[in-house]
């Protein structure tokens, strides 16, 4: 008996065996007929027709008890019922074949010594082999079911891991949002408290900036082109707050604009450069943002000429730590973020990640 994948309870015409089962059963029955043919006195074609017919009856019994009855007593396993059904169906099928077909003398087969011997040989051989073939089919069917179940579990596990990854990424972005917004609002408050005439203009620019930026904070990925637009808007906002203390420039390869990366990646580096580099410096400084694509990798630099790296506890902390984890989740460990001193003074933040085009 050939294996078949487990299926839900079927009714009506759906109980008919599939073509794969029928084909395999006919082949096995034909092989059995050829094995018995040397001891047979009738034609081989007649013998093959009988063995194939008996095989089909056994197959129908195997498929019938696979679906019926719908419920079995606890002490009776379905595979036992299928094997017993095949073992009983084979001799009954052989008996029916010999009753329907009569010899040339018209006598019943049990009164013909040769035909009775053929009946016994086919019945005994079928009873010995058919249950073992059914057992083999059941074992193979169970193996296929186990493999299918394992594959389903693996797919489900991958889906759960993906959902957990998305949830973790959104949680980290939720930590970034207040960090950035509160810092920006604190800068505006300083202008208001100082009575600066630029406060109203800066506030208008902030509103326009947040209107464009906040929706992107909830996205799992953005493009470098969009990120650079936000960075430029942020630096223009900061330049309005301290026009004599902040200069900046942005430079990016055209090929880098369509690459994907987590939202606010460059913005976090630029914000840290302003907050921890330019703001503490009496003279202020300059921020240069450079992005280029080299050998399938994207390399971004944020260089400031501020006060430089500070002792532990005084420099960038939570923002960059969160950014590193977001990069880990987004690129699977294939992204690097490195901070180094920039001579004569300042900090150079270097980001390296795969140059992958956005799917949007």
ABEGO torsion letter per residue (X at the ends): XBBBBBBBBBBEAAABBBAAAAAAAAAAAAAAAAAAAAABABBAAAAAAAAAAAAAAAAAAAAAAAAOBABBBAABBAAAAAAAAAAAAAAAAAAAAAAABBBAAGBBAAABAAAAAAAAAAAAAAAAAAAAAAAAAAAAAAAAAAAAAAAAAAAAAAAAAAAAAAAAAAAAAAAAAAAAAAAAAAAAAAAAAAGBAAAAAAAAAAAAAAAAAAAAAABABBBAAAAAAAAAAAAAAAAAABAAABBBBBBBBAAAAABBBBBGAAAAAAAAAAAAAAAABAAEEBBBBBBBBBGGBBBBBBBBABAEBBBBGABBBAAAAAAAAAAAAAAGGABBBBBBBBOABEBBBBBBBBBBBBAX
